[in-house]
Amino acid sequence: MLPIEYIFTILFLAMGPLRTIPVFYELTRENDWPYRIRAAVFATLMAGAIIALVAVSGVETIQSWHVSVAALDIAIGILLIRSTFSTLSILSPGNKQPANQAEDSDRTPVSAAALAFSPMAAPTIVTPTGVVTVVLFLLLAQGDAALKYQIYLLLLLMLGLNLAGMLLAGFIVRFVRVTTLEIIGWVFAAMQAALAVEVILSGLKLAGFASH
C-alpha cells in the first residue's frame, strides 16, 4: 500500500495552491470582492468536475490501452521535471514582466465563469501532471477500497486548499509578501525536482531497466 504521505506530497506539488494563489491574485486584483468570490467558487467546481471526469474515464482508458504503471511513473517524473523548470522560470526575477496599466485598462472584461474555466481550473489547478497523477494513484488503488477513499479525500482537500488560497489571495500576497511566496516556491521546486528523479527511477525499476 502506498504511504498516504507520499500521495499527499505529489498531489500537493501537482495540484496545490502555491501556483494558484499568485495566478489568481494577478488576474483578479483589480476586480471587486463579489467577482473574486464567484471566480474562486466557479474555478473550484470546474476543477472538481475535471477531476471527476478523469477519475471516471481515465483509469478505464489507460487500462484499455494496456499502459503499465512503470510507464505512468516515468511520465509523472517527466511532467514533474517540466513543471519544476516552469515554476523556476516564473519565479525568476529576470523573467517577470512589469505590469502595463494602460494595457490592463483597455482589456475587455472577462466574466468570472470564463476566467474560472481557463486559466484557473485548467491548467492552473488541474495541471497535466495532476491528471496523470490522479490516474496513476487510482490505478494503484484498484482492489483497495480504503486507499481509493483516502485518495478521494486528498483530492477534496486539494480543492479546498485551492479555494481557500484564492479567497485569501489578496491577504496572503499583502501580508506574506510575494518574495516569501517565491522562496517557498523555490524550496518546493527543489523538492519537486528530487521527487521527479525518484519517481522516474521507480518507473525504471518497475520496467526492469534499473536494479532494486
C-alpha positions, 0 to 999 in steps of 0.5 A: 500500500502506498504511504498516504504521505507520499500521495499527499506530497505529489498531489500537493506539488501537482495540484496545490495552491502555491501556483494558484494563489499568485495566478489568481491574485494577478488576474483578479486584483483589480476586480471587486470582492463579489467577482473574486468570490464567484471566480474562486467558487466557479474555478473550484467546481470546474476543477472538481468536475475535471477531476471527476471526469478523469477519475471516471474515464481515465483509469478505464482508458489507460487500462484499455490501452494496456499502459503499465504503471512503470510507464505512468511513473516515468511520465509523472517524473517527466511532467514533474521535471517540466513543471519544476523548470516552469515554476523556476522560470516564473519565479525568476526575477529576470523573467517577470514582466512589469505590469502595463496599466494602460494595457490592463485598462483597455482589456475587455472584461472577462466574466468570472465563469470564463476566467474560472474555466481557463486559466484557473481550473485548467491548467492552473489547478488541474495541471497535466501532471495532476491528471496523470497523477490522479490516474496513476494513484487510482490505478494503484488503488484498484482492489483497495477500497480504503486507499481509493477513499483516502485518495478521494479525500486528498483530492477534496482537500486539494480543492479546498486548499485551492479555494481557500488560497484564492479567497485569501489571495489578496491577504496572503500576497499583502501580508506574506509578501510575494518574495516569501511566496517565491522562496517557498516556491523555490524550496518546493521546486527543489523538492519537486525536482528530487521527487521527479528523479525518484519517481522516474527511477521507480518507473525504471525499476518497475520496467526492469531497466534499473536494479532494486 
